[in-house]
């Protein structure tokens, strides 16, 4: 994304959290550090050009870009997209119920529960999706337990890999510099030895 989104490179926008099932789907929560800059628009690009460029590199993996919010209800509502949410009920112990219309239920849950599973992972909340028409009826595959560690780790793992690569490059660079320095010292020593030998031969003659 850094190559496609200048706002990410210059710090205007940032990725707050990533939830991913490789090869299938990714949800990314983004935020703006500058008033007036639309973080979702920055990542999606005009007519979706930026996100499509990244999508082409990942193959068939679907990417959802959502706006980060410090308000749990707003964040959960955005994370459930593309389904339209009627309301979000915030409970204790980071548990939330999401109510949607009947025709949005399958979209909110996703195939095999993928959409609600990624939403829970992204937000760090246990999410229970229910029909607003039957609020007391739980839905098969409609509940996903938050995977706080995994959600945080996705972003941290990417950052750690980048740091590790940079350290590896730095170590290789230092090793090359040391090798060049050693070779240079060896060459100087050989030259001095040769000069000393010539001087000795001249003295003998």
C-alpha positions as CSV (number, residue, x, y, z in Angstrom):
1,X,0.0,0.0,0.0
2,X,2.9,2.4,0.7
3,X,3.7,2.5,-3.1
4,X,0.1,3.1,-4.0
5,X,-0.9,5.5,-1.2
6,X,1.3,8.6,-0.9
7,X,-0.8,9.6,2.2
8,X,0.4,6.5,4.0
9,X,4.1,7.1,3.1
10,X,4.0,10.8,4.3
11,X,2.1,10.0,7.5
12,X,-1.1,11.7,6.5
13,X,-3.0,8.4,7.0
14,X,-2.2,5.3,8.8
15,X,-3.3,1.6,9.1
16,X,-4.8,1.1,12.5
17,X,-5.6,-2.6,12.3
18,X,-5.6,-5.5,9.9
19,X,-7.7,-8.7,9.9
20,X,-6.8,-11.2,7.2
21,X,-7.6,-14.7,5.9
22,X,-4.8,-15.0,3.3
23,X,-5.9,-15.7,-0.3
24,X,-9.6,-15.0,0.6
25,X,-10.4,-11.7,2.3
26,X,-8.8,-8.8,4.2
27,X,-10.4,-6.0,6.3
28,X,-8.2,-2.9,6.9
29,X,-9.1,-0.1,9.3
30,X,-7.5,3.2,8.4
31,X,-7.4,6.6,10.0
32,X,-6.3,10.2,9.0
33,X,-3.8,12.2,11.0
34,X,-4.7,15.4,9.1
35,X,-8.1,17.1,9.3
36,X,-9.9,17.1,5.9
37,X,-8.1,14.0,4.6
38,X,-10.4,11.1,3.9
39,X,-8.5,7.9,4.8
40,X,-10.8,5.5,3.1
41,X,-10.8,7.6,-0.1
42,X,-7.0,7.8,0.1
43,X,-6.6,4.0,0.2
44,X,-9.3,3.2,-2.3
45,X,-8.3,5.8,-4.8
46,X,-10.2,7.4,-7.6
47,X,-12.6,4.8,-9.0
48,X,-10.9,2.2,-6.8
49,X,-7.6,2.4,-8.7
50,X,-5.3,2.2,-5.7
51,X,-7.0,-0.7,-3.9
52,X,-7.4,-2.6,-7.2
53,X,-3.6,-2.3,-7.8
54,X,-2.9,-3.9,-4.5
55,X,-5.7,-6.5,-5.1
56,X,-4.0,-7.4,-8.4
57,X,-0.9,-8.3,-6.5
58,X,-2.7,-10.4,-4.0
59,X,-4.7,-12.3,-6.7
60,X,-8.4,-13.0,-5.9
61,X,-8.2,-11.7,-2.3
62,X,-11.0,-9.3,-1.5
63,X,-10.0,-6.1,0.4
64,X,-12.4,-4.1,2.5
65,X,-11.2,-0.6,3.6
66,X,-13.1,0.9,6.6
67,X,-12.7,4.0,8.6
68,X,-11.2,3.6,12.1
69,X,-13.2,5.0,15.0
70,X,-12.6,5.2,18.8
71,X,-16.3,4.6,19.2
72,X,-16.8,0.8,19.5
73,X,-20.3,0.9,18.1
74,X,-19.3,2.9,15.0
75,X,-16.2,0.8,14.5
76,X,-18.2,-2.5,14.7
77,X,-20.8,-1.1,12.3
78,X,-18.2,-0.2,9.8
79,X,-16.4,-3.6,10.2
80,X,-19.6,-5.5,9.3
81,X,-19.8,-3.7,5.9
82,X,-20.8,-4.2,3.2
83,X,-23.9,-5.2,5.1
84,X,-26.1,-2.3,6.3
85,X,-26.5,-2.3,10.1
86,X,-29.7,-1.2,11.9
87,X,-28.1,-0.9,15.3
88,X,-25.3,-2.0,17.6
89,X,-25.8,-2.9,21.2
90,X,-22.6,-2.7,23.3
91,X,-22.4,-5.0,26.3
92,X,-19.9,-5.9,29.0
93,X,-16.7,-7.8,28.5
94,X,-16.2,-6.5,24.9
95,X,-19.3,-8.2,23.6
96,X,-21.7,-6.6,21.1
97,X,-24.9,-7.5,19.3
98,X,-25.4,-6.3,15.8
99,X,-28.9,-6.0,14.4
100,X,-29.6,-6.1,10.7
101,X,-32.6,-6.4,8.4
102,X,-33.4,-10.0,7.3
103,X,-32.2,-9.4,3.8
104,X,-28.8,-8.2,5.1
105,X,-28.3,-11.2,7.5
106,X,-26.4,-13.5,5.2
107,X,-24.2,-10.6,4.0
108,X,-23.4,-9.5,7.5
109,X,-22.4,-13.1,8.6
110,X,-20.7,-13.9,5.3
111,X,-19.9,-17.2,3.7
112,X,-19.0,-19.7,6.5
113,X,-19.2,-16.8,9.0
114,X,-16.2,-15.1,7.4
115,X,-17.5,-11.5,7.4
116,X,-18.4,-11.5,11.1
117,X,-15.3,-13.5,12.0
118,X,-13.0,-10.9,10.3
119,X,-15.0,-8.0,11.9
120,X,-14.5,-9.5,15.4
121,X,-10.8,-10.0,14.7
122,X,-10.5,-6.4,13.4
123,X,-12.3,-4.7,16.3
124,X,-11.3,-7.0,19.1
125,X,-14.9,-7.5,20.1
126,X,-17.1,-10.6,20.3
127,X,-19.8,-9.9,17.8
128,X,-23.2,-11.6,17.6
129,X,-25.2,-10.8,14.4
130,X,-29.0,-11.0,14.7
131,X,-32.0,-10.2,12.6
132,X,-33.8,-7.0,13.9
133,X,-37.1,-8.9,13.1
134,X,-36.1,-11.7,15.5
135,X,-33.7,-10.2,18.0
136,X,-33.8,-13.1,20.5
137,X,-33.0,-15.7,17.9
138,X,-29.3,-16.5,17.4
139,X,-28.1,-17.2,13.9
140,X,-26.0,-20.1,12.8
141,X,-22.5,-18.8,12.2
142,X,-23.5,-15.4,13.3
143,X,-21.4,-15.2,16.4
144,X,-17.6,-14.6,16.3
145,X,-15.3,-14.4,19.2
146,X,-12.8,-11.6,19.1
147,X,-9.2,-12.7,18.5
148,X,-7.4,-9.7,20.1
149,X,-4.0,-11.2,20.0
150,X,-4.3,-12.4,16.4
151,X,-5.8,-9.0,15.3
152,X,-3.0,-7.0,16.9
153,X,-0.4,-9.5,15.7
154,X,-1.3,-9.2,12.0
155,X,-0.2,-5.5,12.0
156,X,2.7,-6.1,14.4
157,X,3.9,-9.1,12.4
158,X,4.1,-6.9,9.2
159,X,6.0,-4.2,11.1
160,X,8.4,-6.8,12.7
161,X,9.1,-8.4,9.3
162,X,10.0,-5.0,7.9
163,X,12.3,-4.2,10.8
164,X,13.9,-7.6,10.5
165,X,14.5,-7.1,6.8
166,X,16.1,-3.7,7.5
167,X,18.3,-5.1,10.2
168,X,19.4,-8.0,7.9
169,X,20.2,-5.5,5.1
170,X,22.2,-3.4,7.7
171,X,24.1,-6.4,8.9
172,X,24.9,-7.5,5.3
173,X,26.0,-3.9,4.5
174,X,28.3,-3.8,7.6
175,X,29.7,-7.2,6.8
176,X,30.5,-6.1,3.2
177,X,32.1,-2.9,4.5
178,X,34.2,-4.9,7.0
179,X,35.3,-7.3,4.2
180,X,36.3,-4.4,2.0
181,X,38.2,-2.9,4.9
182,X,40.0,-6.2,5.7
183,X,40.8,-6.7,2.0
184,X,42.1,-3.2,1.8
185,X,44.3,-3.7,4.8
186,X,45.6,-7.0,3.4
187,X,46.4,-5.3,0.1
188,X,48.3,-2.5,1.9
189,X,50.2,-5.1,3.9
190,X,51.2,-7.0,0.8
191,X,52.4,-3.8,-0.8
192,X,54.5,-2.9,2.2
193,X,56.0,-6.4,2.3
194,X,56.9,-6.2,-1.4
195,X,58.5,-2.8,-0.9
196,X,60.5,-4.1,2.1
197,X,61.6,-7.1,0.1
198,X,62.8,-4.9,-2.7
199,X,64.7,-2.7,-0.3
200,X,66.4,-5.7,1.2
201,X,67.4,-7.1,-2.2
202,X,68.8,-3.7,-3.2
203,X,70.8,-3.6,0.1
204,X,72.3,-7.0,-0.5
205,X,73.2,-6.2,-4.1
